[in-house]
Amino acid sequence: MWTVSRSALGTLALASCVSSMPGRSDSPRAVVRGPIPTRVMQPAGMIFPIPRPRRAAVLDSGELELRTDLTYSSVFESRGRLASEARFDGEIARASAQLAYGVGGGAEITIEPSVIFASSGFLDHIVNDFHRFTGFAGGGRDRVENDQYEMQLARDGVIAWSLEEDQILLADLPVSWTQVIREEDQDGPTLSVRVTVELPTGDEDRGSGSGGLDVGAGVLLERSIGRWTFTGGLDGMQADQPKRFRDAGITVRSLLLASGGVEYRWSNKTSLLFQTVLQMPLTRDLPFEEINKEILDLGFGISRDLSRGTRLILSFHEDAVAASGPDASVYAGLVFSW
């Protein structure tokens, strides 16, 4: 009961902050600013193609967007026995610069170079306090010393994946094509398909790449009703099995993700965003929930137009399952349009 009460208290505090925001418009401009284009920061899963939530609508022909962002996550998921282990303890930052171009005919192409940085960090004390306040599960992180670092996945003494500490590492390179199948009208939503190929530009030995060519495909939906916009997506990814995973006898399954987002246009410049992303397990070959459980990422954010052609997005994310995903993530993005 106390856990439920604390969760309710956190929800009421968030609602109070939202209700006190100035400048609410009665009839805001019909500008879609969501969804939150972040990806789940499961440490070992970052080397595989994880398409971001996005609009089903695409850029007009000749239109160009630069979407720069930084996601910072605090992670504690650690378990091991009999020379097999899934130990993820630290903080990870992923910075990206996604370049999108409208090629015409209802199509858009995007390319997304990224870098990854991991360290022991500084957030453990803050995250522990947050979990105590809200009642969210902390995965046992309050029972170990703060600000330690370990990022490793192993089976029978063979390391399948590890991420170097305090190194800026180039990640694999996703290239995506999004094609609109139908435009939104009074009879239904915008419907698009997306195909992603991830090129092996990362370093498999240092933990920032898969070492192979990975592919993914999915469908996207978008529907606006008044000042509300609803988005959704379902994506499947087929990973080229990394050599280190094969050596350790670990098979990466075909990855599945489902996402849903709700946007509420607060004013002519600002939208409030809520989002869920369900990511299925990376593998079932290890008997640890730190790697073989689903992730349910909950995100709350705000998107604001800073000027014509420039937009800021800020959000906070928490894994509701608290088994395989990061304990807390913060996302910050800037979008520039031409």
Secondary structure as UniProt FT lines:
FT   HELIX           2..19
FT   HELIX           44..47
FT   TURN            61..62
FT   STRAND          64..81
FT   TURN            82..83
FT   STRAND          84..104
FT   TURN            105..106
FT   STRAND          107..111
FT   STRAND          114..119
FT   HELIX           124..134
FT   TURN            139..140
FT   HELIX           141..143
FT   STRAND          150..155
FT   TURN            156..157
FT   STRAND          158..162
FT   TURN            165..166
FT   STRAND          169..170
FT   STRAND          173..182
FT   TURN            186..187
FT   STRAND          190..199
FT   TURN            204..207
FT   STRAND          214..225
FT   TURN            226..227
FT   STRAND          228..238
FT   HELIX           243..247
FT   TURN            248..249
FT   STRAND          255..265
FT   STRAND          270..279
FT   HELIX           289..292
FT   STRAND          295..307
FT   TURN            308..309
FT   STRAND          310..319
FT   STRAND          328..337
//
